Amino acid sequence: GSNVLAGASGQGGGYVIDNSLRFRSSASAYLNRTPASASNRKTWTWSGWVKRGLLSGSATYEVFSGDNGVTSFTAIRITDDSLFVQDYSSGTKNIWWQTTAVFRDPSAWYHVVVKYDTTQASSTNSVLVYVNGVSQTLTFTALTGSYVQNYDGIVNSTNSQKIGTKNALNYFDGYLTEVNFIDGQALTPSDFGDYN
């Protein structure tokens, strides 16, 4: 269907986004692709319009991931109503970037851009998250291991790349549309359209 959008509240405006997909966590709905060959695992950008369905402050909903099915993943997720980007490798690495802002409005469409670039020397510059064109304040946590420059995440590997889940767990609930994945480039929201 079509959705008329404007800003975080979804009121007014005049931008129409067509062909959204409804993901229901209860139906374990997701999209999956396994690349035949690996590409750039250090630098990529994910962009999409996200509208939440079920709200639960303590639940985790996976928006996008690359995972090997068991022990390693790189994921964009919603946990505790914040956006997370997480790199995990069992026993060696569990690091994440979390927005300090929370996103709890089920009537809102959020334009989310995640810029992932481990060629950067510091964790501060390696992951940037934008919501509705605004760069978000992120908290970096290294629970296990540490940030390593030029780290190869699981996104763009020959492992499964998924929209709406990770390791067949934590299924996303809501709508996604205009999803773009840019391989090998670290971009900003202005590369994906205009804001009013």
Disulfide bonds with the S-S distance in Angstrom:
none
